[in-house]
Amino acid sequence: MKVFNNINITKKFKNAVIAVGNFDGVHLGHKKVLKEAFKKAKQTKRKLGLLTFEPIPVMFFNKQIKNHRLCLINQKKILLKKEKLDFVIIQKFDRKFSKLNYQKFIKKILFRKINCSYLYVSKNFKFGNKRGGDVRKLIKYEKKYNYKTIITKPFKKDNKIISSTMIRNMLSKGQIQKANKLLGRDWEIEGKVVRGDKRGRKIGFPTCNLNLANYKIPRFGVYSVKVRINKSIKKGIANVGYRPTFNGNKLLLEVNIFGLKKNLYNKNINVIFSNFIRPEKKFKNLLELKSQIKKDIIKAKKNV
């Protein structure tokens, strides 16, 4: 899969089948769209590509939205590579790009730069300055710019449309198993291990600490997890929150990796969420906390 970090793609990838959207999380709904687009590409003997945006536009327009993502851009690339795409265009979403009106988006981006033949979008797709463009306007310019708009049907489960928003809401409620089903995989957070205050080590449960960066913040509490370190996967238990027993004031993801004795400072690891065990709680003292952690670990080992 070829990755373009702007819309100046080479001739080899023009006249292709293109899907457009954020594709945050690359969930089952996204996979359905890409599967349909793949069939069209194979049928018409064209390349299959995707146009996505970085950062996610809603985060660009509203700087208050910080913890929103289901996956970071590098994770998105890895997930998309599994979907048989020939190429991905990652368009930088900045002020200049956001000022393009919908006519220029169609003419300059879709026609001149990408020159796509088939365009896969959702029925509520909006584009261009002040979201002035929609599906009807795409259809209006089809003949002029020689492309065909294909409106994708939403993927439903239990009569509800699967969306990134729905999955974010599930994570907020600690419904990790439901979220994982809609993702078609276990949700994971990738990050660099940072130095903490070593309180976990002092009470006999050393942890790797990660900042949550721009990820969606799941419900505060304890989770059973798996941890990917390079190519190896180990079981563990994680806590998301502020550590109220210690009057913490910094939001962290803390992971106790079973059987791991070496430190992983400054190394990148992936924390893969399996089950929600319990909400975050403030304990009266360290003995009570240690007793609860032992119980949590027993549950985690059963549930991972």
C-alpha positions as CSV (number, residue, x, y, z in Angstrom):
1,M,0.0,0.0,0.0
2,K,1.4,3.3,-1.1
3,V,1.0,6.3,1.3
4,F,0.8,9.8,-0.1
5,N,1.2,12.6,2.5
6,N,-0.5,15.1,0.1
7,I,-2.8,15.0,-2.9
8,N,0.0,15.1,-5.5
9,I,-0.4,11.4,-6.4
10,T,1.4,9.8,-9.4
11,K,-0.2,9.0,-12.7
12,K,-0.2,5.3,-11.8
13,F,-2.8,5.9,-9.1
14,K,-5.2,8.2,-11.0
15,N,-8.5,7.1,-12.5
16,A,-9.0,5.0,-9.4
17,V,-11.9,4.0,-7.1
18,I,-11.7,6.3,-4.1
19,A,-13.3,6.2,-0.7
20,V,-13.4,9.5,1.3
21,G,-13.7,10.0,5.0
22,N,-12.0,10.1,8.4
23,F,-12.2,6.3,8.9
24,D,-11.3,6.8,12.6
25,G,-10.9,3.4,14.2
26,V,-11.4,1.5,10.8
27,H,-14.5,-0.2,12.3
28,L,-16.9,-2.8,10.8
29,G,-18.8,0.0,9.0
30,H,-15.7,1.3,7.4
31,K,-14.6,-2.2,6.4
32,K,-18.0,-2.8,4.7
33,V,-17.4,0.4,2.6
34,L,-13.9,-0.7,1.6
35,K,-15.1,-4.2,0.8
36,E,-17.7,-2.7,-1.7
37,A,-15.1,-0.4,-3.1
38,F,-12.6,-3.2,-3.5
39,K,-15.2,-5.2,-5.6
40,K,-15.7,-2.2,-7.8
41,A,-12.0,-1.7,-8.3
42,K,-11.5,-5.4,-9.2
43,Q,-14.5,-5.3,-11.5
44,T,-13.4,-2.3,-13.4
45,K,-9.6,-3.1,-13.2
46,R,-8.8,0.1,-11.3
47,K,-6.6,0.9,-8.3
48,L,-8.4,1.3,-4.9
49,G,-7.5,4.3,-2.8
50,L,-8.7,6.3,0.2
51,L,-8.6,10.0,0.9
52,T,-8.5,10.8,4.6
53,F,-7.6,13.9,6.7
54,E,-5.1,14.7,9.4
55,P,-6.0,16.0,11.9
56,I,-9.6,14.9,12.1
57,P,-11.5,18.1,10.9
58,V,-13.6,18.3,14.1
59,M,-10.4,18.5,16.1
60,F,-9.0,21.2,13.8
61,F,-12.1,23.4,14.1
62,N,-12.6,22.9,17.8
63,K,-9.4,23.1,19.8
64,Q,-11.3,22.1,22.9
65,I,-11.7,18.6,21.5
66,K,-8.5,16.9,22.5
67,N,-9.4,13.3,23.5
68,H,-11.4,12.1,20.5
69,R,-9.5,9.5,18.5
70,L,-10.1,5.8,18.3
71,C,-6.7,5.4,16.6
72,L,-3.6,7.5,15.8
73,I,-2.6,8.0,12.2
74,N,0.1,5.3,12.2
75,Q,-2.4,2.8,13.6
76,K,-4.8,3.8,10.9
77,K,-2.2,3.1,8.2
78,I,-1.6,-0.4,9.6
79,L,-5.4,-1.1,9.8
80,L,-6.0,0.2,6.3
81,K,-3.2,-1.9,4.8
82,K,-5.1,-5.0,5.8
83,E,-8.1,-3.9,3.7
84,K,-6.4,-4.5,0.3
85,L,-6.0,-0.8,-0.5
86,D,-3.5,0.1,-3.2
87,F,-2.9,3.6,-1.8
88,V,-3.9,6.1,0.9
89,I,-3.8,9.9,0.6
90,I,-3.4,11.7,3.9
91,Q,-4.4,15.3,3.3
92,K,-3.2,17.8,5.9
93,F,-6.3,19.5,7.2
94,D,-5.1,23.1,7.9
95,R,-6.6,26.6,7.5
96,K,-5.7,26.8,3.8
97,F,-7.4,23.5,3.0
98,S,-10.4,24.3,5.2
99,K,-11.0,27.5,3.1
100,L,-11.6,25.6,-0.1
101,N,-15.2,25.9,-1.2
102,Y,-17.0,22.8,-2.4
103,Q,-16.6,23.7,-6.1
104,K,-12.9,24.0,-5.8
105,F,-12.7,20.8,-3.7
106,I,-14.4,18.9,-6.6
107,K,-12.5,20.6,-9.4
108,K,-9.0,20.9,-7.9
109,I,-8.9,17.9,-5.6
110,L,-11.2,15.2,-7.0
111,F,-10.8,16.0,-10.7
112,R,-7.4,17.6,-11.3
113,K,-5.3,16.1,-8.5
114,I,-6.8,12.7,-7.9
115,N,-8.9,12.3,-11.1
116,C,-11.0,9.5,-9.6
117,S,-13.5,7.4,-11.6
118,Y,-15.7,6.2,-8.7
119,L,-16.2,8.1,-5.4
120,Y,-17.5,6.2,-2.3
121,V,-19.0,8.5,0.3
122,S,-21.6,8.3,3.1
123,K,-25.0,9.9,2.5
124,N,-24.2,12.6,5.2
125,F,-20.8,13.4,3.7
126,K,-20.1,17.2,3.9
127,F,-17.1,18.9,2.4
128,G,-15.7,22.3,1.5
129,N,-15.6,25.6,3.3
130,K,-18.4,25.8,6.0
131,R,-19.5,22.3,4.9
132,G,-21.1,23.7,1.8
133,G,-20.8,20.6,-0.2
134,D,-22.9,17.4,0.1
135,V,-23.8,14.3,-1.9
136,R,-26.3,16.2,-4.1
137,K,-23.6,18.6,-5.2
138,L,-21.2,15.7,-5.9
139,I,-23.8,14.1,-8.1
140,K,-24.5,17.5,-9.8
141,Y,-20.9,17.7,-11.1
142,E,-20.4,14.1,-12.1
143,K,-20.7,14.5,-15.9
144,K,-18.6,17.7,-15.9
145,Y,-15.7,16.0,-14.1
146,N,-16.2,12.5,-15.3
147,Y,-16.7,10.5,-12.0
148,K,-19.5,8.5,-10.5
149,T,-20.7,9.0,-6.9
150,I,-21.6,5.9,-5.0
151,I,-23.4,6.5,-1.7
152,T,-22.6,3.8,0.8
153,K,-25.3,2.1,2.8
154,P,-24.7,2.3,6.6
155,F,-23.7,-0.9,8.4
156,K,-26.3,-1.7,11.1
157,K,-26.1,-4.0,14.1
158,D,-29.2,-4.4,16.3
159,N,-30.9,-1.8,14.1
160,K,-28.4,0.8,15.0
161,I,-25.9,2.3,12.6
162,I,-22.3,1.5,13.5
163,S,-20.3,4.7,13.7
164,S,-17.1,6.0,15.4
165,T,-19.3,8.2,17.6
166,M,-21.2,5.1,18.8
167,I,-17.9,3.4,19.7
168,R,-16.6,6.4,21.5
169,N,-19.8,6.5,23.6
170,M,-19.3,2.8,24.5
171,L,-15.8,3.5,25.6
172,S,-17.0,6.3,27.8
173,K,-19.3,3.9,29.5
174,G,-16.7,1.2,29.9
175,Q,-18.5,-1.1,27.4
176,I,-15.2,-2.3,26.0
177,Q,-16.5,-5.7,24.8
178,K,-19.3,-4.0,22.8
179,A,-16.9,-1.5,21.4
180,N,-14.5,-4.3,20.4
181,K,-17.3,-6.1,18.5
182,L,-18.1,-3.1,16.4
183,L,-14.4,-2.5,15.8
184,G,-13.9,-6.1,14.7
185,R,-10.8,-6.2,16.9
186,D,-9.8,-5.2,20.4
187,W,-9.3,-1.5,20.9
188,E,-5.8,-0.5,21.7
189,I,-3.8,2.5,22.7
190,E,-0.2,3.0,21.5
191,G,2.2,5.2,23.4
192,K,5.6,5.8,24.9
193,V,6.3,4.6,28.5
194,V,6.9,7.6,30.6
195,R,8.5,7.9,34.1
196,G,6.0,8.0,37.0
197,D,6.4,8.4,40.7
198,K,7.1,4.7,41.2
199,R,4.3,4.3,43.7
200,G,3.1,1.1,42.0
201,R,6.6,-0.4,42.5
202,K,6.7,0.6,46.1
203,I,3.5,-1.3,46.9
204,G,4.5,-4.4,44.9
205,F,2.7,-3.7,41.6
206,P,5.1,-1.9,39.2
207,T,3.4,-0.2,36.3
208,C,4.2,1.2,32.9
209,N,2.7,4.7,32.6
210,L,1.4,6.2,29.3
211,N,-0.1,9.5,28.5
212,L,-3.5,9.2,26.7
213,A,-2.5,11.8,24.1
214,N,-5.5,12.5,21.8
215,Y,-7.2,9.1,22.3
216,K,-10.7,8.9,23.4
217,I,-10.7,8.5,27.2
218,P,-12.4,5.3,28.3
219,R,-14.4,5.1,31.5
220,F,-12.1,5.6,34.5
221,G,-11.3,2.3,36.1
222,V,-9.6,-1.0,35.9
223,Y,-9.3,-3.2,32.7
224,S,-7.9,-6.5,31.8
225,V,-5.5,-6.0,28.9
226,K,-2.9,-7.5,26.7
227,V,0.3,-5.6,26.0
228,R,2.3,-5.7,22.7
229,I,6.0,-5.1,23.2
230,N,7.7,-5.3,19.8
231,K,6.4,-8.6,18.5
232,S,5.6,-10.3,21.9
233,I,2.2,-10.1,23.7
234,K,1.9,-10.3,27.4
235,K,-1.2,-10.2,29.7
236,G,-1.7,-7.5,32.2
237,I,-4.1,-5.2,34.1
238,A,-4.5,-1.5,33.5
239,N,-6.0,1.5,35.3
240,V,-7.3,4.6,33.6
241,G,-7.7,7.7,35.8
242,Y,-6.2,10.1,38.4
243,R,-5.3,7.6,41.2
244,P,-7.6,9.2,43.8
245,T,-6.1,7.1,46.7
246,F,-2.9,9.2,46.1
247,N,-4.7,12.4,45.3
248,G,-3.3,12.3,41.8
249,N,-3.9,15.3,39.5
250,K,-2.6,13.8,36.2
251,L,-4.6,11.6,33.9
252,L,-2.7,8.4,33.2
253,L,-3.0,4.9,31.8
254,E,-1.0,2.6,34.1
255,V,-0.3,-0.9,33.2
256,N,0.9,-3.8,35.3
257,I,2.4,-6.4,32.9
258,F,2.3,-9.9,34.4
259,G,5.7,-11.5,34.7
260,L,7.6,-8.4,33.4
261,K,10.6,-7.4,35.5
262,K,12.5,-5.0,33.3
263,N,11.6,-1.3,32.9
264,L,10.3,-0.1,29.5
265,Y,11.0,3.6,29.9
266,N,10.8,5.5,26.5
267,K,9.7,2.4,24.6
268,N,6.6,2.3,22.6
269,I,4.0,-0.3,23.6
270,N,0.4,-1.1,22.6
271,V,-2.2,-1.6,25.4
272,I,-5.0,-3.8,24.1
273,F,-8.3,-3.6,26.1
274,S,-10.2,-6.8,26.7
275,N,-12.6,-6.3,29.6
276,F,-13.8,-3.6,32.1
277,I,-13.3,-4.9,35.7
278,R,-14.4,-2.1,38.0
279,P,-14.7,1.7,38.2
280,E,-11.9,3.8,39.7
281,K,-12.2,4.1,43.5
282,K,-10.5,6.0,46.3
283,F,-9.3,3.6,49.1
284,K,-8.9,4.4,52.7
285,N,-5.3,3.2,52.9
286,L,-2.6,1.3,51.0
287,L,-3.6,-2.1,52.6
288,E,-7.1,-1.8,51.2
289,L,-5.7,-0.8,47.8
290,K,-3.3,-3.7,47.7
291,S,-6.0,-6.2,48.7
292,Q,-8.2,-4.9,45.9
293,I,-5.4,-5.0,43.3
294,K,-4.9,-8.7,44.1
295,K,-8.6,-9.4,43.5
296,D,-8.4,-7.3,40.2
297,I,-5.4,-9.3,39.0
298,I,-7.2,-12.6,39.6
299,K,-10.2,-11.3,37.5
300,A,-7.9,-10.0,34.8
301,K,-6.1,-13.3,34.4
302,K,-9.4,-15.0,33.9
303,N,-10.8,-12.5,31.5
304,V,-7.9,-11.7,29.1
